[in-house]
Amino acid sequence: MALGPLHERLTAVRTRIAAAAARAGRYAGAVRIVAVTKGHPLTSALEAAAAGLLDLGENRVQEALGKMDAWPQTAVRWHLVGHLQRNKVKHAVGRFALIHSLDSVRLADALEAEAAGRGRVQDVLVEVNVAGEAQKSGCAPAEVPRLAEHVAGLPHVSVRGLMTMAPLTDDVAAQRRVFAALFALREELLGQGFRLPELSMGMTNDFEAAVEEGATMVRLGTALFGERPQ
């Protein structure tokens, strides 16, 4: 049976990840692909799962819930990779294996209250606006230790690592500076006793730089599925 475009793109992506990991002296298998299906139909997500991509990412809660509700029994892990508003917390807790966008104490407390009511522990990543871009969400690097310390006292929210987005640029050196800064921040927090195994960084235009700087998860949409349907 002929393989479709997703298989071809996935093969190319895995080759590029392996090359980037080799340049950094890393094991390529330590980098997980989160297939971002935002804006793509359910069939694209199903094709991704059939290709072995079992981590699926969505930017918007409502779009994700629609796909989850129509999903067959195939076991996948759903990731919320976009900004989470507090009024959507009740819809997100327990539905996403990992929320990549914790950026404030208020959001942490809202997640704690909802997760406690459901008797669950919600895994999250702290989103860090390393580059300080006004148009992007995420907390400032200097705020991360205080936020991590606060969440450490919440029994129903577990911080699993950090997430960031680099500026949209073709300047690889600029991309790497952002990713290296997140890695250094994670190392600082590890030294303070926090357990943060995950670094979610790198998208279609910059995932190779992210892999070279220590990413454990890369969030890929266009690289796998092509341009989103209009």
Secondary structure, 3 states (H helix, E strand, C coil): CCCCHHHHHHHHHHHHHHHHHHHCCCCHHHCEEEEECCCCCHHHHHHHHHCCCCEEEECCHHHHHHHHHCCCCCCCEEEECCCCCHHHHHHHCCCCCEEEEECCHHHHHHHHHHHHHHCCCEEEEEEECCCCCCCCCCECHHHHHHHHHHHHCCCCEEEEEEECCCCCCCCHHHHHHHHHHHHHHHHHHHHCCCCCCEEECCCCCCHHHHHHCCCCEEEECHHHHCCCCC
